[in-house]
Amino acid sequence: MDGNFRTTFVREPGVLKQHPALVLNADYRPLSYYPLSLWPWQEAVKAAFLDRVDIVAEYDEVVRSPSMTLRIPSVVVLRDYVKPRKRVAFTRFNLFLRDEFCCQYCGSRGDLTFDHVVPRARGGVTSWENVVAACGPCNLRKGSKTLRQSGLSLMKPPRQPGAEELRNTGRKFPPNYLHDSWVDFLYWDAELEA
């Protein structure tokens, strides 16, 4: 199987305006929750014709060629299992996801940047254990000072997250658009409320 299946889902919502397909792994779990593993309908149809996926659910709309009519897939499942990555890449997006898109000093959400807990000017390194999401005002207030000098404290200590932890965190942030046919596949393994 082509290794690009793991990363070719679309992050740009403009491409998905019409009839995106939810992509599930062979175990019927989404490849990713945040961003949600979606393909444009054209990619889903192509993968179905190449026998790489099975179509599980469809939209009511159809596409036509000179020789056939096909309902647009809304949920597809990969025929071959793609093993999830165990190592989490240290990226700005994953850092914000680990910190649940909120400033680790004041808890505000919105326009975030990142901050070195031990400033680089004082020997701090850029790593999971030393970088946190921060809002602009808190980042400016802290500057090149230590936490004690700045009077700030962390909501939780920074640490390297596990891949499964990030996947579960991503489930807390549903996308702007959820088709009815997707819901059973997105939250079937969620813990039920008593």
FENVEN-V46311 format. One record per backbone hydrogen bond with DSSP energy under -1.0 kcal/mol. CO is the residue of the C=O (numbers start at 1). NH is the residue of the N-H. If there is no record, write none. Layout:
# FENVEN-V46311
CO	NH
CO	NH
This chain:
# FENVEN-V46311
2	5
3	6
4	8
12	15
21	39
22	76
23	31
24	78
25	28
29	25
32	37
36	38
37	23
38	10
39	21
40	44
41	45
42	46
43	47
44	48
45	49
46	50
47	52
48	51
52	79
54	77
57	74
57	75
61	72
63	70
68	65
70	63
72	59
74	22
75	56
75	57
76	24
77	54
89	91
91	95
92	96
93	97
94	98
95	99
96	101
97	100
99	102
103	107
104	155
108	103
113	134
115	132
119	122
119	124
120	123
125	127
127	130
127	131
130	117
132	115
133	104
134	113
135	139
136	140
137	141
138	142
139	143
142	145
146	150
147	151
147	152
162	166
163	167
164	168
165	169
166	170
167	171
169	172
170	173
179	182
182	185
182	186
183	187
187	190
